[in-house]
Amino acid sequence: MSMQLSRCQRAPYAATRLTVIACVLAVAGCANPDFEPKKPLTLNLTPGQAPASSLDLYKIAAAQRVSEVNAREITPGNPQPMLRSVVSLEYWVDRSGNITSVALYRSNGDLEAERIAMASLRRASPLPAPSRALVDSSGRVRAVETWLFNNDGRFQLRSVAAPQIDGQ
């Protein structure tokens, strides 16, 4: 004689089966190392900064030289929040640190700021001699530096600039 259970009588058994299956899956998931939370990869870097390349380090040394030679024109402290002008120059340096070529790379059209940037770079020549690894087959190194101008005409170089003042 076969005994059939009504739908109402079968419901508790189905719920029990689902609970058992859920518990087994949960325990199995905990035992599997692939389901354990992974620890985040941590690098010892300041947020938002990538490791410095040799060219980055050379640009810092060159910017420090330009800043030293042009100390009277350097903005003390932090640049203002809304800069008067931003001028980028592309320059080439030979093995001895002599600037062999300068070209305007980017500007907002402020001719006085462009003139000051070019003159400040030329005054600083010779820059530190680049490492052999940076020198290309023509015997030179190419770099781009950015001058950040305040309203008073003084500047900082982006490679060594202090953070801008928060405008809020």
Secondary structure, DSSP 8 states (H G I E B T S, - for coil): ------HHHHHHHHHHHHHHHHHHHHHHHHH-GGGS-------S--TT-----HHHHHHHHHHHHHHHHTGGGB--SS--SS-SEEEEEEEEEETTS-EEEEEEEE--S-HHHHHHHHHHHHHT-S-----GGG--TTSEEEEEEEEEE-TTS-EEEGGG--------
